[in-house]
Amino acid sequence: MKRLLAPLFLAACLAGCVTTQGPYQEGRQLAEQGRYEEALPRYEAALREDPNRAELRLAVASTRERLAGQWLQQAEQVAASGRRADADLLITRAVTLDPTNERARKLADNARLERRRAEWQVEAETAWARGDAETARSRLQAILAEAPQDATALRLRDAIDASQSNQAPAQPDPKMAAALAKPVSIEFKDASLKQIFEVLARTSGINFVFDKDVNASQPTTIYLRRATVKDILGAVLAAQQLEQRTLDTGTILVYPNTPAKARDHQALTIKTFYLTNMDAKIAANTLRAILKARDIVADEKQNMLVMRDTPEAIRQAEKLLAAHDLPEPEVMLEVEILEVKRSRLYELGIRWPDLLTLTPLASIAGGALTLADIRNANSRTLGATVAPLSLSAGKGDTDVNLLANPRIRTRNRETAKILIGDRVPNITTTATATGFVAESVQYVDVGLKLDVQPTIYLDNEVAIRISLEVSNIVDQVKTKTGTLAYQIGTRNAATLLRLKDGENQVLAGLISDSDRGTVNKVPGLGDIPVVGRLFSSRSEDGQKTELMLSITPRLVRGMARPALARTEFNAGTESSVRIQGPDLASYTEVVPPSIAPVEGGQPR
């Protein structure tokens, strides 16, 4: 019986192994081919059969990650082509497959926000089409708060600003706008402030509430014809140094225009500005200086501003930052540096022996030379050494071209540096009276050094400050202590030039020219005409080096001039950024068809 059960047990084990290894091997082969979508079900099937195998768990996790990354990459490409629905489907599949994938979740959130911004964009365009600029602005403001570089929203905002640069803003509330637009002519002489506001209340239907510190009996003289309630109200408030605040659709609060009352009654708004290019500290200083901003905090770590002020000040801060928070212009500098070195060597003639050396020989081979040997020296005891006779006939020409062709991209007013060469050690030795010797090493840059600093202008011209230095080691000098020093030859050029985009400029003429000539003659014979050339040798050595620099600026990102509506707008008075109060400036004036005069406080 045991003999029969053993083969069956072995067969069952083999079948289990085959079942486990089969899907895994299939999935592995598919994954190696990049077919992760087909490989994942094989890995999952193998993992269900053997859930404790670490290799299978790792294969499933890595395949899910790769497949999700593949879908997300496809989603980005599809979204860039404008097929938003297909991209959302791929992102949803990636999130479903790997819910912990941070990239997938971020893309899903971005897609959701983009769909919401698209709905706001449609609402803004619809509102602007029917003439409701205020609603359009609010939707565009929400879009640009999340995506400051949204091109569609920026175009619509610029169009609204351009069309309304010389107009009052759109009316936010129809009832209040209609009441303020009612036409009236009014003539008062030394009338009390209370009497004037009673007339305005009866004419417009607006309720007026006075602060306890307002002197309602203050005499006021006013003559206005063919004016609206809004014009009269603004004139009275300005003449009596009063301010106002809209409490609801039919009620206006009037209070003294003092700092204490402004703190009590003015509505404040908190706004966070996320800056892209401008430094947060510089932006904060600008708003404090121009708008006299009350409370403003600069977060340098996140490069953002938090501002607390009136809604009018917030709107003006938005315009200021829109004109200043612009990307830095950049330029690509194409530089070509060429060093041409020409050397000429000419040698011709016969160099006769010009040196005879006599050396006394010792009398005993290998012994020391004595004075007796020198006193008895003769032709047999003197050794003679004669310089060799040499014939020179050679001519050499050498041309050397050293070329560097760097391309440097740098921002406006930033210095870019290039060094092509070596850093040569220069050793300095210091000795003290006690005999202590110390050595210090300083490195000297030898080679080609180029510093360029561009300044980009609005007319697409670039001013470039150039500093060029070419140096080389001429000689090595050994000091008395044995320290090795270097003699360095250098050529420098520095200039400031202004070029157009794509204009080329060549700087040349840095020439080093040297000529050396040497003649060796036999005295007397070498001076004989014609024949004297047989008794002389001539050597001429000439070297000429020229350095040339070619530079061409190419604008990568130029300076964009903001629209007029962003660079010039009303800023109120010295004491207040408001023109006619925080609320009156929000209502559109309507030209009245007829005027109902009011004289002496009584309508005609």
C-alpha positions as CSV (number, residue, x, y, z in Angstrom):
1,M,0.0,0.0,0.0
2,K,2.8,2.4,0.9
3,R,4.5,1.6,-2.4
4,L,1.4,2.7,-4.3
5,L,0.9,6.0,-2.3
6,A,4.5,7.2,-2.7
7,P,4.3,7.7,-6.5
8,L,0.9,9.4,-6.2
9,F,2.3,11.8,-3.5
10,L,5.3,12.6,-5.7
11,A,3.1,13.3,-8.7
12,A,0.9,15.7,-6.7
13,C,3.9,17.6,-5.5
14,L,5.2,17.9,-9.0
15,A,1.8,19.1,-10.3
16,G,1.8,21.8,-7.5
17,C,5.2,23.0,-8.5
18,V,4.2,23.2,-12.1
19,T,1.1,25.1,-11.2
20,T,3.0,27.6,-9.2
21,Q,5.9,28.1,-11.6
22,G,3.8,28.2,-14.8
23,P,2.0,31.5,-14.4
24,Y,5.1,33.1,-12.9
25,Q,7.3,32.2,-15.8
26,E,4.7,33.4,-18.3
27,G,4.4,36.7,-16.4
28,R,8.1,37.0,-16.3
29,Q,8.4,36.5,-20.0
30,L,5.7,39.1,-20.7
31,A,7.3,41.6,-18.4
32,E,10.6,41.3,-20.1
33,Q,8.8,42.2,-23.4
34,G,7.3,45.3,-21.7
35,R,3.7,43.8,-21.8
36,Y,3.0,44.6,-18.1
37,E,-0.8,44.7,-18.5
38,E,-0.7,41.0,-19.6
39,A,2.0,40.0,-17.1
40,L,0.1,41.3,-14.0
41,P,-2.7,38.7,-14.1
42,R,-0.2,35.9,-14.3
43,Y,1.8,37.2,-11.4
44,E,-1.4,37.6,-9.3
45,A,-2.6,34.1,-10.2
46,A,0.8,32.7,-9.1
47,L,0.6,34.8,-5.9
48,R,-2.9,33.4,-5.0
49,E,-1.6,29.9,-5.3
50,D,1.5,30.6,-3.2
51,P,0.8,33.8,-1.1
52,N,3.8,33.3,1.2
53,R,6.4,33.5,-1.6
54,A,8.3,36.9,-1.4
55,E,9.5,36.7,-5.0
56,L,5.9,36.7,-6.2
57,R,4.8,39.6,-3.9
58,L,7.7,41.7,-5.2
59,A,6.9,40.9,-8.9
60,V,3.3,41.9,-8.4
61,A,4.2,45.2,-6.6
62,S,6.8,46.2,-9.2
63,T,4.6,45.3,-12.1
64,R,1.7,47.4,-10.7
65,E,4.1,50.3,-10.3
66,R,5.5,50.1,-13.8
67,L,2.0,49.6,-15.3
68,A,0.7,52.6,-13.4
69,G,3.7,54.7,-14.5
70,Q,3.1,53.7,-18.1
71,W,-0.6,54.7,-17.9
72,L,0.3,58.0,-16.3
73,Q,2.9,58.8,-18.9
74,Q,0.3,58.1,-21.6
75,A,-2.2,60.3,-19.7
76,E,0.2,63.3,-19.7
77,Q,0.8,62.9,-23.5
78,V,-2.9,62.5,-24.2
79,A,-3.8,65.6,-22.0
80,A,-1.1,67.6,-23.9
81,S,-2.9,66.8,-27.2
82,G,-6.2,68.1,-25.8
83,R,-8.0,64.8,-25.2
84,R,-8.9,65.4,-21.6
85,A,-11.5,62.7,-21.3
86,D,-9.1,59.9,-22.4
87,A,-6.4,61.3,-20.0
88,D,-8.9,61.2,-17.1
89,L,-9.8,57.5,-18.0
90,L,-6.1,56.5,-17.9
91,I,-5.5,58.4,-14.6
92,T,-8.6,56.7,-13.0
93,R,-7.2,53.3,-14.1
94,A,-3.8,54.1,-12.5
95,V,-5.4,55.2,-9.3
96,T,-7.6,52.1,-9.2
97,L,-4.6,49.8,-9.8
98,D,-2.3,51.5,-7.3
99,P,-4.2,53.7,-4.8
100,T,-1.0,54.5,-2.9
101,N,0.7,56.0,-6.0
102,E,1.4,59.6,-5.1
103,R,1.9,60.7,-8.7
104,A,-1.4,59.2,-9.8
105,R,-3.3,60.8,-6.9
106,K,-1.7,64.2,-7.7
107,L,-2.6,63.9,-11.4
108,A,-6.1,63.0,-10.4
109,D,-6.4,66.0,-8.2
110,N,-4.9,68.2,-10.9
111,A,-7.5,66.8,-13.4
112,R,-10.3,67.5,-11.0
113,L,-9.1,71.1,-10.4
114,E,-8.6,71.6,-14.2
115,R,-12.2,70.5,-14.8
116,R,-13.4,72.9,-12.2
117,R,-11.3,75.7,-13.7
118,A,-12.8,74.9,-17.1
119,E,-16.3,75.3,-15.7
120,W,-15.3,78.6,-14.1
121,Q,-13.8,79.7,-17.4
122,V,-17.1,79.0,-19.2
123,E,-19.0,80.9,-16.5
124,A,-16.6,83.8,-16.9
125,E,-17.0,83.9,-20.7
126,T,-20.8,83.7,-20.4
127,A,-20.9,86.5,-17.8
128,W,-18.7,88.7,-19.9
129,A,-20.8,88.0,-23.0
130,R,-23.9,89.4,-21.2
131,G,-21.9,92.3,-19.8
132,D,-21.5,91.2,-16.2
133,A,-17.9,92.1,-15.8
134,E,-17.9,91.7,-12.0
135,T,-19.0,88.0,-12.1
136,A,-16.4,87.4,-14.9
137,R,-13.7,88.9,-12.8
138,S,-14.5,86.9,-9.7
139,R,-14.4,83.6,-11.8
140,L,-11.1,84.6,-13.4
141,Q,-9.7,85.6,-10.0
142,A,-10.5,82.1,-8.7
143,I,-8.9,80.5,-11.7
144,L,-5.7,82.6,-11.5
145,A,-5.4,82.0,-7.8
146,E,-4.9,78.3,-8.6
147,A,-3.2,78.6,-12.0
148,P,-1.5,82.0,-12.3
149,Q,-0.2,81.2,-15.8
150,D,-3.5,80.0,-17.3
151,A,-3.3,81.5,-20.8
152,T,-7.1,81.5,-21.5
153,A,-7.9,83.2,-18.2
154,L,-5.2,85.7,-18.6
155,R,-6.4,86.6,-22.1
156,L,-9.9,87.2,-21.0
157,R,-8.8,89.2,-17.9
158,D,-6.6,91.4,-20.2
159,A,-9.6,91.9,-22.5
160,I,-11.8,93.0,-19.7
161,D,-9.2,95.3,-18.3
162,A,-8.5,96.9,-21.7
163,S,-12.2,97.4,-22.4
164,Q,-12.9,98.9,-19.0
165,S,-9.7,100.8,-18.4
166,N,-11.6,104.1,-18.7
167,Q,-14.9,103.0,-17.3
168,A,-16.3,102.4,-13.8
169,P,-16.6,98.8,-12.6
170,A,-19.7,96.9,-13.2
171,Q,-22.6,97.1,-10.7
172,P,-22.6,94.3,-8.1
173,D,-26.1,94.8,-6.9
174,P,-28.9,96.0,-9.3
175,K,-31.1,97.6,-6.6
176,M,-28.3,99.7,-5.1
177,A,-27.0,100.6,-8.6
178,A,-30.4,101.8,-9.7
179,A,-30.9,103.9,-6.6
180,L,-27.5,105.5,-6.9
181,A,-28.0,106.2,-10.6
182,K,-31.2,108.3,-10.1
183,P,-30.7,111.8,-11.6
184,V,-31.2,114.9,-9.5
185,S,-30.1,118.5,-9.3
186,I,-29.6,119.9,-5.8
187,E,-28.9,123.4,-4.4
188,F,-28.2,123.9,-0.7
189,K,-26.6,126.9,1.1
190,D,-25.6,126.4,4.7
191,A,-27.9,123.5,5.1
192,S,-27.4,120.9,7.8
193,L,-25.9,117.6,6.8
194,K,-29.0,115.8,8.1
195,Q,-31.2,117.8,5.8
196,I,-29.1,116.9,2.7
197,F,-29.2,113.2,3.5
198,E,-33.0,113.3,4.1
199,V,-33.4,114.6,0.6
200,L,-31.1,112.0,-0.8
201,A,-33.0,109.3,1.1
202,R,-36.4,110.4,-0.3
203,T,-35.0,110.7,-3.8
204,S,-33.1,107.4,-4.0
205,G,-34.9,105.2,-1.4
206,I,-31.6,104.4,0.3
207,N,-31.4,104.3,4.1
208,F,-28.6,106.2,5.7
209,V,-27.3,105.5,9.2
210,F,-24.9,107.9,11.0
211,D,-22.1,107.0,13.3
212,K,-22.5,108.6,16.8
213,D,-19.5,110.9,16.1
214,V,-21.0,112.4,12.9
215,N,-22.1,116.0,13.4
216,A,-25.5,115.9,11.6
217,S,-26.0,119.7,12.1
218,Q,-22.8,120.6,10.3
219,P,-23.6,123.4,7.7
220,T,-23.0,122.4,4.1
221,T,-23.2,124.3,0.9
222,I,-23.6,122.3,-2.3
223,Y,-24.7,123.2,-5.9
224,L,-24.9,120.2,-8.3
225,R,-26.9,120.0,-11.5
226,R,-27.4,117.1,-13.8
227,A,-25.9,114.7,-11.3
228,T,-26.7,111.3,-9.9
229,V,-27.2,110.4,-6.3
230,K,-23.9,108.7,-6.4
231,D,-22.1,111.9,-7.5
232,I,-23.8,114.0,-4.8
233,L,-23.1,111.4,-2.1
234,G,-19.5,111.2,-3.0
235,A,-19.1,115.0,-3.1
236,V,-20.8,115.5,0.3
237,L,-18.6,112.8,1.9
238,A,-15.4,114.2,0.4
239,A,-16.3,117.8,1.5
240,Q,-17.2,116.8,5.1
241,Q,-14.3,114.3,5.5
242,L,-16.7,111.4,5.9
243,E,-16.6,107.8,4.7
244,Q,-19.3,105.3,4.1
245,R,-19.9,101.5,4.1
246,T,-22.7,99.6,2.6
247,L,-24.4,97.5,5.2
248,D,-26.9,95.7,3.0
249,T,-28.7,96.3,-0.4
250,G,-30.5,99.4,0.9
251,T,-28.5,100.8,3.8
252,I,-25.3,102.9,3.9
253,L,-23.4,103.7,7.1
254,V,-21.8,107.2,7.3
255,Y,-18.8,107.6,9.7
256,P,-16.0,110.1,10.1
257,N,-12.9,109.5,8.0
258,T,-10.4,109.1,10.8
259,P,-8.0,106.2,11.5
260,A,-9.9,105.1,14.6
261,K,-13.2,105.0,12.8
262,A,-11.7,103.3,9.8
263,R,-10.4,100.5,12.1
264,D,-14.0,100.1,13.4
265,H,-16.0,100.2,10.2
266,Q,-13.8,99.4,7.2
267,A,-14.2,95.9,5.9
268,L,-10.9,94.0,5.6
269,T,-9.8,91.1,3.5
270,I,-7.0,88.6,3.9
271,K,-5.3,87.6,0.7
272,T,-2.4,85.2,0.1
273,F,-0.2,85.8,-2.9
274,Y,1.9,83.0,-4.2
275,L,4.8,84.5,-6.2
276,T,6.5,82.8,-9.0
277,N,9.4,85.0,-10.0
278,M,9.5,88.0,-7.6
279,D,11.3,87.8,-4.3
280,A,8.7,87.9,-1.4
281,K,10.7,90.4,0.7
282,I,11.0,92.8,-2.3
283,A,7.3,92.4,-3.0
284,A,6.4,93.2,0.6
285,N,8.6,96.3,0.6
286,T,7.0,97.5,-2.7
287,L,3.4,97.1,-1.3
288,R,4.4,98.9,2.0
289,A,5.9,101.8,0.1
290,I,3.3,102.2,-2.7
291,L,0.0,101.1,-1.0
292,K,1.0,101.9,2.6
293,A,-0.2,98.3,3.3
294,R,-1.3,97.8,6.9
295,D,-0.5,94.2,7.7
296,I,1.7,92.2,5.3
297,V,4.0,89.2,6.0
298,A,6.6,87.7,3.6
299,D,7.2,84.0,3.8
300,E,10.6,83.6,2.1
301,K,10.6,79.8,2.4
302,Q,7.5,79.4,0.3
303,N,8.0,82.7,-1.5
304,M,4.5,84.0,-0.7
305,L,2.8,87.1,0.8
306,V,0.0,87.3,3.3
307,M,-1.8,90.7,3.2
308,R,-4.6,92.0,5.4
309,D,-6.2,95.2,4.1
310,T,-9.3,96.7,2.5
311,P,-10.7,95.0,-0.7
312,E,-9.6,98.0,-2.7
313,A,-6.0,97.7,-1.5
314,I,-6.1,94.0,-2.2
315,R,-7.2,94.6,-5.8
316,Q,-4.5,97.2,-6.3
317,A,-1.9,94.8,-4.8
318,E,-3.0,92.2,-7.4
319,K,-2.4,94.7,-10.2
320,L,1.0,95.7,-8.8
321,L,2.2,92.1,-8.4
322,A,0.9,91.2,-11.8
323,A,3.1,93.9,-13.3
324,H,6.2,92.9,-11.3
325,D,5.9,89.1,-10.8
326,L,7.2,88.4,-14.3
327,P,9.7,85.7,-15.4
328,E,13.3,86.7,-15.6
329,P,14.4,87.1,-19.2
330,E,17.1,84.7,-20.3
331,V,19.6,84.7,-23.2
332,M,21.7,82.0,-24.8
333,L,25.2,83.3,-25.6
334,E,27.0,81.5,-28.5
335,V,30.7,82.1,-28.0
336,E,33.6,81.1,-30.3
337,I,37.1,81.8,-29.1
338,L,40.0,81.2,-31.6
339,E,43.7,81.5,-30.9
340,V,45.9,81.4,-34.0
341,K,49.6,80.9,-33.5
342,R,52.1,81.1,-36.3
343,S,55.8,80.4,-35.8
344,R,58.6,80.7,-38.4
345,L,62.1,79.3,-38.0
346,Y,64.9,79.8,-40.6
347,E,68.5,78.5,-40.1
348,L,71.2,78.5,-42.8
349,G,75.0,78.6,-42.8
350,I,78.2,77.0,-41.5
351,R,79.1,77.4,-38.0
352,W,82.9,77.1,-37.7
353,P,84.6,76.1,-34.5
354,D,84.9,79.1,-32.3
355,L,86.3,77.6,-29.1
356,L,89.6,75.8,-28.3
357,T,90.0,74.4,-24.8
358,L,93.5,73.3,-23.4
359,T,93.6,71.1,-20.4
360,P,96.8,70.0,-18.6
361,L,97.2,66.2,-18.3
362,A,98.4,64.6,-15.2
363,S,101.9,63.0,-15.5
364,I,100.8,59.8,-13.8
365,A,97.7,58.1,-15.1
366,G,94.9,58.6,-12.6
367,G,97.0,60.8,-10.3
368,A,96.3,64.3,-9.2
369,L,97.5,67.3,-11.2
370,T,100.4,69.2,-9.6
371,L,101.9,72.6,-10.1
372,A,105.0,71.0,-11.6
373,D,102.9,69.5,-14.3
374,I,101.5,72.9,-15.2
375,R,105.0,74.5,-15.2
376,N,106.5,71.9,-17.5
377,A,103.4,71.7,-19.8
378,N,104.1,71.2,-23.5
379,S,102.3,70.0,-26.6
380,R,102.5,66.5,-25.3
381,T,101.1,67.1,-21.8
382,L,98.2,69.4,-22.9
383,G,94.9,68.1,-24.0
384,A,92.9,70.1,-26.6
385,T,89.1,70.3,-27.2
386,V,87.8,72.0,-30.3
387,A,84.1,73.0,-30.8
388,P,82.6,71.0,-33.6
389,L,81.9,72.4,-37.1
390,S,78.2,72.3,-37.9
391,L,76.2,73.0,-41.1
392,S,72.7,74.3,-40.6
393,A,70.1,74.3,-43.4
394,G,66.5,74.3,-42.2
395,K,63.2,76.2,-42.4
396,G,60.1,75.5,-40.4
397,D,56.5,76.9,-40.4
398,T,54.0,76.0,-37.7
399,D,50.3,77.0,-37.4
400,V,48.4,76.2,-34.2
401,N,44.6,76.8,-33.8
402,L,43.0,76.5,-30.4
403,L,39.2,76.6,-30.6
404,A,36.6,76.8,-27.8
405,N,32.9,77.0,-28.7
406,P,30.8,77.2,-25.5
407,R,27.1,77.9,-25.4
408,I,26.1,79.7,-22.2
409,R,22.5,80.2,-21.0
410,T,22.2,82.8,-18.3
411,R,19.5,85.1,-16.7
412,N,19.3,88.8,-16.9
413,R,22.1,90.6,-15.0
414,E,23.6,87.4,-13.8
415,T,27.3,86.6,-14.5
416,A,28.3,83.4,-16.3
417,K,31.8,82.2,-16.0
418,I,33.9,79.7,-18.1
419,L,37.3,78.3,-17.3
420,I,39.1,76.1,-19.8
421,G,42.6,75.3,-18.6
422,D,44.4,74.2,-15.4
423,R,44.8,75.3,-11.8
424,V,48.5,75.5,-11.3
425,P,49.8,75.2,-7.7
426,N,52.0,78.1,-6.5
427,I,53.9,77.1,-3.4
428,T,54.9,79.8,-0.9
429,T,57.5,78.9,1.8
430,T,57.7,80.8,5.1
431,A,60.7,80.4,7.4
432,T,61.0,81.6,11.0
433,A,64.0,82.6,13.1
434,T,63.7,79.3,15.0
435,G,64.2,77.4,11.8
436,F,60.6,76.3,11.3
437,V,59.6,76.2,7.7
438,A,56.0,76.1,6.5
439,E,54.7,75.8,3.0
440,S,51.3,77.0,1.7
441,V,49.8,76.2,-1.7
442,Q,47.8,78.7,-3.7
443,Y,46.2,77.7,-7.0
444,V,46.4,80.0,-10.0
445,D,43.9,79.6,-12.9
446,V,45.8,79.3,-16.2
447,G,44.1,78.9,-19.5
448,L,41.0,80.6,-21.0
449,K,38.8,82.5,-18.6
450,L,35.6,84.2,-19.8
451,D,33.1,86.2,-17.7
452,V,29.9,87.5,-19.4
453,Q,27.1,89.5,-17.8
454,P,24.1,90.2,-20.1
455,T,21.5,93.0,-19.6
456,I,18.3,92.4,-21.6
457,Y,16.2,95.4,-22.7
458,L,12.6,95.6,-23.8
459,D,13.5,96.2,-27.4
460,N,15.1,92.7,-27.7
461,E,18.6,94.1,-27.4
462,V,21.2,92.7,-25.1
463,A,24.1,94.6,-23.5
464,I,27.0,92.2,-22.7
465,R,29.8,93.0,-20.3
466,I,32.7,90.8,-21.4
467,S,36.0,90.0,-19.6
468,L,38.4,87.7,-21.4
469,E,41.7,86.4,-20.2
470,V,44.0,83.9,-22.0
471,S,47.1,82.9,-20.0
472,N,49.8,80.2,-20.3
473,I,52.9,79.1,-18.4
474,V,55.9,80.7,-20.0
475,D,58.7,79.4,-17.8
476,Q,59.5,77.6,-14.6
477,V,61.6,79.5,-12.0
478,K,63.4,77.7,-9.2
479,T,64.1,79.8,-6.1
480,K,67.2,79.6,-3.9
481,T,65.3,77.3,-1.5
482,G,64.5,74.9,-4.3
483,T,60.8,75.9,-4.6
484,L,59.4,75.9,-8.1
485,A,57.5,79.0,-9.3
486,Y,55.9,79.7,-12.6
487,Q,56.2,82.6,-15.0
488,I,52.7,83.2,-16.5
489,G,52.0,85.1,-19.7
490,T,48.6,86.6,-20.0
491,R,46.4,88.7,-22.4
492,N,43.2,90.4,-21.2
493,A,40.3,92.2,-22.9
494,A,37.3,93.8,-21.3
495,T,34.5,95.6,-23.0
496,L,30.8,96.4,-22.9
497,L,28.8,96.1,-26.1
498,R,25.1,96.1,-27.1
499,L,23.7,93.7,-29.7
500,K,20.4,92.8,-31.1
501,D,18.9,89.4,-30.9
502,G,21.0,87.2,-33.2
503,E,23.5,89.9,-34.1
504,N,27.1,88.7,-34.2
505,Q,30.2,90.6,-33.1
506,V,33.8,89.7,-33.5
507,L,36.5,91.1,-31.2
508,A,40.0,90.6,-32.7
509,G,43.4,92.2,-32.8
510,L,44.9,90.8,-29.6
511,I,48.2,90.2,-31.3
512,S,51.5,89.2,-29.9
513,D,54.3,89.4,-32.5
514,S,58.0,88.7,-31.9
515,D,61.0,88.4,-34.3
516,R,64.5,87.2,-33.3
517,G,67.6,87.1,-35.5
518,T,71.0,85.6,-34.7
519,V,74.2,85.7,-36.8
520,N,77.4,83.8,-36.0
521,K,80.6,84.8,-38.0
522,V,84.2,84.0,-38.2
523,P,86.0,87.2,-37.4
524,G,87.3,88.9,-40.5
525,L,86.3,86.2,-43.0
526,G,82.6,86.5,-42.1
527,D,82.5,90.1,-43.1
528,I,83.7,89.5,-46.6
529,P,80.9,90.2,-49.1
530,V,79.4,87.1,-50.7
531,V,82.3,84.8,-49.6
532,G,81.6,85.7,-46.0
533,R,78.4,83.6,-46.0
534,L,80.6,80.5,-46.1
535,F,82.1,81.6,-42.8
536,S,78.8,82.5,-41.0
537,S,75.5,81.0,-39.9
538,R,72.2,82.9,-39.6
539,S,69.1,82.0,-37.5
540,E,65.7,83.8,-37.7
541,D,62.8,83.0,-35.3
542,G,59.4,84.7,-35.6
543,Q,56.3,84.0,-33.6
544,K,52.9,85.7,-34.1
545,T,49.8,84.9,-32.0
546,E,46.3,86.4,-32.5
547,L,43.3,86.0,-30.3
548,M,39.7,86.4,-31.7
549,L,36.4,86.3,-29.9
550,S,33.0,85.9,-31.6
551,I,29.8,86.3,-29.6
552,T,26.1,86.0,-30.6
553,P,23.2,86.5,-28.2
554,R,20.0,84.6,-28.7
555,L,17.0,85.5,-26.6
556,V,15.4,82.5,-24.9
557,R,12.9,84.5,-23.0
558,G,12.6,88.2,-23.6
559,M,11.1,91.0,-21.4
560,A,7.3,91.4,-21.9
561,R,5.8,94.8,-21.4
562,P,2.6,94.5,-19.3
563,A,-0.7,95.9,-20.6
564,L,-1.5,99.6,-19.8
565,A,-4.3,98.5,-17.5
566,R,-1.7,96.8,-15.3
567,T,0.8,99.6,-15.3
568,E,-1.4,102.6,-14.8
569,F,-4.5,102.8,-12.6
570,N,-6.2,105.1,-10.1
571,A,-4.6,105.0,-6.6
572,G,-6.9,107.2,-4.6
573,T,-5.4,109.9,-2.4
574,E,-2.4,110.3,-0.2
575,S,-4.3,109.2,2.9
576,S,-6.5,106.5,1.3
577,V,-6.2,104.2,-1.7
578,R,-9.9,104.6,-2.2
579,I,-11.3,107.1,-4.7
580,Q,-15.0,107.3,-3.7
581,G,-15.1,105.0,-0.7
582,P,-14.9,101.2,-0.6
583,D,-18.4,100.6,-2.0
584,L,-19.3,103.5,-4.2
585,A,-16.6,102.8,-6.7
586,S,-18.1,99.5,-7.4
587,Y,-21.3,100.9,-9.0
588,T,-21.6,101.8,-12.6
589,E,-22.8,105.2,-13.4
590,V,-25.8,105.5,-15.6
591,V,-26.4,108.7,-17.7
592,P,-29.8,109.9,-16.6
593,P,-32.4,110.6,-19.3
594,S,-33.9,113.6,-17.3
595,I,-33.1,115.6,-14.3
596,A,-35.5,116.4,-11.4
597,P,-34.1,119.5,-9.7
598,V,-34.1,119.9,-5.9
599,E,-33.7,123.4,-4.5
600,G,-33.5,124.4,-0.8
601,G,-34.0,120.8,0.2
602,Q,-37.4,120.4,-1.5
603,P,-37.9,118.7,-4.8
604,R,-39.6,120.8,-7.5
